[in-house]
């Protein structure tokens, strides 16, 4: 069976030419759509930058927005050619649902990371206590927060765990109170004991005068007097002041010939 040249030309005009035009139109829609998507994306990024959104979050949201816009452009291009996009959208929806279920934990961490970045309960460099870990915040990422502990261990904590637990930020208020518990034998003179401890506190330049340090009688027993010594200092000087203050109290008590015990009171 032979096909005449006229028949070939007729088929070409009837099928190939319209298909070619549709392909060209689809390519044009794809190119223009991608160009518009990039413009929209650039504006979105500038808006987030002016709003001081975290760099990590900005990059992630820009990637998600670009992928969403690109999928929309591809679907529009396919629809121009004549491909039924309803099935494509259904497949993409099912795939998205499956991926979402598989990455449920990661998505939870991402959502928590977004909340931490927006609410800012801590920032990089802050000294925090999260759960059983205490250290300086080294990085705030979309899925996890990185702490560096005082003994130089790097701890990575999923953001989902952080957002559901108490966060203790010891840097944000700028200063901390040192709580020392001093127990002295009952025979000690309370007035002289207060003066001795006041001199110890006043002798360290790292102690702040506002709020003023306090020395309070907390407990009296048959065997001892218990006093709370509470000077204020900066967050940076807290650890060194605690050590120095106990050493100075020891020296003063030994010089006065008193029996004593000194401890740091538990936080809270």
PyMOL commands that set and color helices and strands:
alter all, ss='L'
color gray80, all
select helices_A, chain A and resi 5-50+55-81+85-102+104-119+159-163+190-202+238-256
alter helices_A, ss='H'
color red, helices_A
select strands_A, chain A and resi 127-130+133-140+144-149+154-158+167-169+175-185+214-220+224-234+260-264
alter strands_A, ss='S'
color yellow, strands_A
deselect
rebuild
show_as cartoon
